[in-house]
Amino acid sequence: MAAAAQTAFADGERPISELLLEPSADILQHAGDTPIDCVLVSTNDTARYLAAVLSELCGVTPRISGTMESMCSSGGAALITAYSYVRSGLARTVLVAGAENPGSPGSVLDWDVSRGQFQSPIYWGSILTKSYMRRYGVSREDLAAVAAKNRSQAQDNPHSLHGSPCTISDVLASPQVTEDLNLLDCSQLCSGSAAVLVADDATCRRITDTPVWIRGLSQYTASAGFGAGGSYHQIVSAGEAARAAYAMAGISAGMIDVAEVHDAFSVCEPMALESLGMAQPGRGAGLSGELYGTGSRRVNPRGGILGAGHPLGATGLAQAAEVFAQLRGEAGRRQVENARTGVIQGMSAAGTGSVVVVMES
């Protein structure tokens, strides 16, 4: 990766083309006169031909363009596609831009609704929470530490939707949404966008003295509907994707310095950490609590989805932009000391599908 950029995440709606253009223009400034061979858009918006529209707005004429939709992991899926184009030789440079508005149809899976399952992700978030707590004896206080950590960390992210001190007591005192979830346990849809430039080695080195390398990546889809992929107390798809990505990169979980993981609900971060091998089964909540207690930014330094907000098509690319900044030592107050290896993990539809990407400086 040669460059990364993003907008501030915010309430309200903006034209999707306007959202996509803002970080893309920043990327093109970094690229200078480097030709853009491919433009990919990551979104769940129903607008058509967005990649071609963005190309015209940017004043570039790529040979390849297209739009990726994979619900919450759309950005990660687009990043995998960009990498594949470059590695295959079909493109030397790929501009990947993701954007979403809070009213996007991607927040609910029609496949589930059509079968009478869920009208909101809140339901599967509640089921995962109940199952995880029952399986491992984890308390509401343990999970509230995840939300408190990430919402507090968002204070140092100028692009985040939220950003104020948050305690475990604050989370537990927030309005109850279901038996298992309080309001601050839940992420918020918002408007926002992010973009990255993926390029071959020579082009990356020409654009910047501090490129970040994608060393391994994988995607695993277990099913479409919630519950068809197995257990409710673990993210099977993330574990499968992580194993393949680690093997490709030649790393182990113990080598990860910084991780951006999918925390749409408080329970999702511990489950992701266990699937990534960063914590043993049932110990993910304990690890998040330890990070909160010590002030470590190793996991979700930008505030995660709980703190930064969740514009679906932009989330995976915002994760990549954060790890990009961390590995270049440019994250300011969020900086993880001596970060050399980073991982992003995104998931869709209650973890029925996941993407894992390993990045190194």
Steps between C-alpha positions, in 0.01 A plus 500: 500500500631840400241735652186512715243767586156539654229751584358576840220258592182689584125489548279595209506423129728619220489416128687172457709637213604797715604266781707283266672795335639661816756236609563397138615853417745481791633169369552642151696793642739250657520304175594805294520414131489122559234348269207325672430169328199393706235665719297290745213626713392329823141575600156355564335802338253423224636771267632365172833522316667667797856398410468658156334807652781536753761460226346784301475722807868432573604565141656155453437243227560153645491192282309312772229616738232338714303505823532251787216417740541260790308674778729603788810337349463673163817703553707194582361315200589794274853505645541130417378565145745790460790285622398224258498740203850623586649156570354359178647783294163627382570834671796679651291748699153460653309778672259344752238733648217408736206705622161464665211696645301394809194423289684241290307176433811302593424531871243219479533179298190452285563124502442492877201734485334294226507196726362690799825489697622850585398857430816641659858390578414570866338156513806303393719722719284406797510129415880500465534685829276261689672195353853627570419598858334166571779295339791668678351650815572852379315783676329809364772704669767306310338583166427859599877549530525448122262786427661720765846438350407564140277801560772657715769429239289678237581829676837503325357427155408824320283303256286319757126539546533486878780605730470555871613320815294189566496265797356158567237668717407731212439202273289314755301815582414570136147411383429127477434389143451127559545274802867462406591837346514858616506785252875561535564131420373570149672673209329776304447526126624830357626670188866482409759383252856373476740414219833326442738467209623147431794476259786275396836524674668737257207740493467501879867587539469777242204660680626470860811420701288316759269255323302241694496150359204263485660167593201272537124514461202270483122496490272225627123480456326235707138575405253779430249466782583543867538167679577295190875528555523328839549618857373825653794540738778528242560652155590193298545694175757734660702206629507339155598826329768573760668162463526541123620862522764416763627211290529726196684765702718252689404637842337379820248681718771581753672722243206742468584845639173677419157376395185664369214255558126509440321614817147579382393389850716472811506120483639501146848623597573215747364246252718649226813494718442132572441421133820683408693295756588807706312355799401151605131401479310681772793736571424769244293709739776473759756625248280797403458579870876489556556736206240737642660489844852566374408752230656285227396588142594162356138420402275747318719807561273728294206409724377205298151500357348576841697823529565607142159413355397254232453621142485144365685531169769722652567306821749244364694768315504724810647204689766465229570874512553479878742208477675679212555802728605282795764312300641829369513648851250771406213430740580775749345448845362167379841365404591147606871495579723312254207375291633295211228243431130582491178314429153608398196276542153574369187291493155498348158379614582393855833352396367271229778646285836654596803668348849508658793702363859498631706814444869570573724807491 
